[in-house]
Amino acid sequence: MNRRDSIRSLFLGSMAGGLALEGCVTEPKAAVEQKIWEYQYGRTPEEQAYDEKLLNEQFFDNSELETIKRLANLILPPNEEGTVEDAKVPEFIEFMAKDFPSIQTKMRGGLMWLNNHTHKTFSKDFINCSEEEQHQVLDQIAYPDPNSAEQKQEVQFFSLLRNLVMTGYFTSEAGIKELGYVGNQPNVWDGVPEEVLKDHGLSYDESWMPKFVDQSKRNDLAQWDEKGNLIS
């Protein structure tokens, strides 16, 4: 079993709903917001306003985002089924850093450590190192000592980054497709068939028939009033 197959099996056991959040970093704002709000159904006005606020902010600078993108590709190399770019993993990590400020110091500090380390070792930024050199650096922090009471800050950074990459990819459309996860499939159920009811000497109460779900409206989106009451 290769690494991607191992990851696939782990995530299938704890599959969560997809996240489709993107930052306003690599695309024009209008294009990004259009993609994000394709998935706005069910969000309250307060939640939408909060997301809008975060989308109009930027935490990582462009060089940091390029480093994050490179790290994400080293953690999950691209294959025929999808890439971290397809899944918008760098944008996801940018959003999460804004949504959870508690991880900002660890993330930015880890990126600074990477560049400081590669400057001392190879006299260049991490992003400009060869793939072999990059692997050489990451091997030092990707496999921590399991007996250590407390891991070094750079080890904690890489563990956090790896978790964000996995979450960002495998909760995206590309990642879920790679997992082969389909979830519940919608169908139409109009109640117990008439012949089955007759076999058991039963029938539906006619007064309840108009209250059954109208399947012709099954794709209509529900609507609520300002007080949260369902109106359709």
C-alpha positions as CSV (number, residue, x, y, z in Angstrom):
1,M,0.0,0.0,0.0
2,N,1.5,3.3,-1.0
3,R,1.3,6.6,1.0
4,R,-1.7,7.9,-0.8
5,D,-3.6,4.7,-0.4
6,S,-2.8,4.8,3.3
7,I,-4.1,8.3,3.6
8,R,-7.2,7.4,1.7
9,S,-8.0,4.5,4.0
10,L,-7.5,6.8,7.1
11,F,-9.8,9.5,5.8
12,L,-12.5,7.1,4.7
13,G,-12.8,6.1,8.3
14,S,-13.4,9.7,9.5
15,M,-14.9,11.4,6.5
16,A,-16.3,14.9,7.2
17,G,-18.3,17.3,5.1
18,G,-16.4,19.2,2.4
19,L,-15.0,22.6,2.8
20,A,-15.0,24.9,-0.2
21,L,-13.4,28.0,1.3
22,E,-10.9,30.0,-0.8
23,G,-8.8,33.1,-0.1
24,C,-8.7,36.2,-2.1
25,V,-5.0,35.7,-2.8
26,T,-4.4,34.1,-6.1
27,E,-7.5,35.1,-8.1
28,P,-9.6,38.3,-8.6
29,K,-11.9,38.9,-5.7
30,A,-15.1,38.6,-7.7
31,A,-14.0,35.2,-9.2
32,V,-13.1,33.8,-5.8
33,E,-16.3,35.0,-4.1
34,Q,-18.4,33.5,-6.9
35,K,-16.8,30.1,-6.3
36,I,-17.1,30.3,-2.5
37,W,-20.7,31.4,-2.4
38,E,-21.7,28.5,-4.6
39,Y,-21.7,26.7,-1.3
40,Q,-23.4,29.4,0.8
41,Y,-26.7,27.6,1.2
42,G,-27.6,27.1,4.9
43,R,-25.3,29.9,6.2
44,T,-26.7,32.6,8.3
45,P,-26.2,36.3,7.4
46,E,-23.8,36.6,10.4
47,E,-21.7,33.7,9.1
48,Q,-21.7,35.1,5.6
49,A,-20.6,38.5,6.9
50,Y,-17.8,36.9,9.0
51,D,-16.5,34.9,6.0
52,E,-16.6,38.1,3.8
53,K,-14.5,39.9,6.4
54,L,-11.9,37.1,6.4
55,L,-11.9,36.9,2.6
56,N,-11.1,40.6,2.4
57,E,-8.0,40.1,4.6
58,Q,-4.7,38.6,3.8
59,F,-2.3,37.0,6.4
60,F,0.4,35.3,4.5
61,D,2.4,37.3,1.9
62,N,2.9,35.9,-1.6
63,S,6.4,34.4,-0.8
64,E,4.9,32.6,2.2
65,L,2.0,31.3,0.1
66,E,4.5,30.0,-2.5
67,T,6.4,28.2,0.2
68,I,3.2,26.7,1.6
69,K,2.2,25.6,-1.9
70,R,5.6,23.9,-2.4
71,L,5.3,22.2,1.0
72,A,1.8,21.0,0.2
73,N,3.1,19.4,-3.0
74,L,5.9,17.7,-1.1
75,I,3.4,16.3,1.4
76,L,0.9,15.3,-1.2
77,P,2.6,15.0,-4.6
78,P,0.2,15.5,-7.6
79,N,-1.1,12.5,-9.4
80,E,-3.7,11.8,-12.1
81,E,-6.5,12.1,-9.6
82,G,-5.9,15.6,-8.3
83,T,-3.4,18.1,-7.0
84,V,-3.2,20.5,-4.0
85,E,-3.8,23.3,-6.5
86,D,-7.0,21.6,-7.7
87,A,-8.1,21.5,-4.1
88,K,-7.1,25.1,-3.4
89,V,-5.1,23.9,-0.4
90,P,-2.9,27.0,-0.1
91,E,-6.0,29.2,-0.1
92,F,-7.6,26.9,2.5
93,I,-4.6,27.3,4.8
94,E,-4.7,31.0,4.3
95,F,-8.3,31.1,5.4
96,M,-7.7,28.8,8.4
97,A,-4.9,31.0,9.6
98,K,-7.3,34.0,9.6
99,D,-10.1,32.0,11.1
100,F,-7.9,30.5,13.9
101,P,-5.4,33.2,14.9
102,S,-4.0,30.9,17.5
103,I,-2.1,29.0,14.7
104,Q,-0.6,32.1,13.1
105,T,2.6,32.3,15.2
106,K,3.3,28.7,14.8
107,M,2.7,28.8,11.0
108,R,4.7,32.0,10.3
109,G,7.5,30.9,12.8
110,G,7.8,27.6,11.0
111,L,8.1,29.2,7.6
112,M,10.8,31.5,9.0
113,W,12.6,28.6,10.5
114,L,12.6,26.8,7.1
115,N,14.3,29.7,5.3
116,N,16.7,30.4,8.1
117,H,17.7,26.7,8.1
118,T,18.1,26.4,4.4
119,H,20.1,29.7,4.3
120,K,22.5,28.3,6.8
121,T,22.7,24.9,5.0
122,F,22.3,25.8,1.3
123,S,22.7,29.6,1.2
124,K,19.2,30.0,-0.3
125,D,15.5,30.2,0.6
126,F,13.6,26.9,0.9
127,I,11.6,27.5,-2.2
128,N,14.8,27.8,-4.2
129,C,16.3,24.6,-3.0
130,S,16.3,21.5,-5.1
131,E,13.7,18.8,-4.3
132,E,16.4,16.6,-2.8
133,E,17.5,19.5,-0.5
134,Q,13.9,20.2,0.5
135,H,13.3,16.6,1.4
136,Q,16.6,16.6,3.3
137,V,15.3,19.5,5.5
138,L,11.8,18.1,5.9
139,D,13.1,14.6,6.9
140,Q,14.5,16.3,10.0
141,I,11.1,17.5,11.2
142,A,8.6,15.1,9.6
143,Y,9.7,12.1,11.7
144,P,9.9,13.3,15.3
145,D,11.2,11.3,18.3
146,P,8.1,9.5,19.7
147,N,9.7,9.4,23.1
148,S,10.2,13.1,23.4
149,A,8.1,14.8,26.1
150,E,7.7,17.9,24.0
151,Q,8.5,18.3,20.3
152,K,10.6,21.1,18.9
153,Q,8.7,24.1,17.5
154,E,9.7,23.3,13.9
155,V,8.3,19.7,14.4
156,Q,5.0,21.1,15.8
157,F,4.9,23.4,12.8
158,F,5.3,20.6,10.3
159,S,2.7,18.5,12.1
160,L,0.2,21.3,12.0
161,L,0.9,22.0,8.3
162,R,0.6,18.4,7.4
163,N,-2.8,18.2,9.1
164,L,-4.0,21.3,7.3
165,V,-2.8,20.0,3.9
166,M,-4.6,16.7,4.5
167,T,-7.8,18.4,5.7
168,G,-7.7,20.9,2.9
169,Y,-7.2,18.3,0.2
170,F,-9.4,15.4,1.3
171,T,-12.4,17.6,2.1
172,S,-12.3,19.2,-1.3
173,E,-14.1,18.1,-4.4
174,A,-10.8,16.8,-5.9
175,G,-9.9,14.9,-2.7
176,I,-13.3,13.4,-2.1
177,K,-13.3,12.2,-5.7
178,E,-9.9,10.6,-5.1
179,L,-11.3,8.8,-2.0
180,G,-14.1,7.5,-4.0
181,Y,-16.5,8.7,-1.3
182,V,-20.1,9.2,-2.6
183,G,-22.1,9.4,0.7
184,N,-25.8,9.2,0.7
185,Q,-27.4,9.2,-2.7
186,P,-30.8,11.0,-3.1
187,N,-33.8,9.1,-4.4
188,V,-37.6,9.5,-4.5
189,W,-39.7,7.7,-1.9
190,D,-43.5,8.0,-2.2
191,G,-44.3,5.8,0.7
192,V,-45.1,2.1,1.0
193,P,-46.3,0.7,-2.4
194,E,-50.1,0.2,-2.6
195,E,-49.9,-3.5,-3.2
196,V,-47.8,-4.0,0.0
197,L,-50.2,-2.0,2.0
198,K,-53.1,-4.2,0.7
199,D,-51.2,-7.4,1.5
200,H,-51.1,-6.3,5.1
201,G,-54.6,-4.9,5.2
202,L,-53.4,-1.3,5.7
203,S,-53.8,2.0,4.0
204,Y,-52.7,5.5,4.5
205,D,-54.9,8.0,6.3
206,E,-56.2,10.3,3.6
207,S,-55.9,13.3,5.8
208,W,-52.2,12.8,5.9
209,M,-51.7,12.5,2.1
210,P,-51.4,16.3,1.5
211,K,-48.8,16.5,4.2
212,F,-46.4,14.2,2.5
213,V,-43.3,15.6,0.8
214,D,-44.1,16.9,-2.7
215,Q,-41.3,15.2,-4.7
216,S,-41.8,17.7,-7.6
217,K,-40.3,20.3,-5.2
218,R,-37.5,18.1,-3.9
219,N,-34.8,20.4,-5.5
220,D,-36.2,23.6,-4.2
221,L,-34.2,25.4,-1.6
222,A,-35.9,26.2,1.7
223,Q,-36.4,29.8,2.6
224,W,-36.6,31.4,6.1
225,D,-37.9,34.8,7.2
226,E,-35.9,37.2,9.3
227,K,-36.9,35.5,12.5
228,G,-35.7,32.1,11.3
229,N,-39.2,30.7,10.5
230,L,-39.4,28.3,7.6
231,I,-41.6,29.9,4.9
232,S,-41.2,27.5,2.0
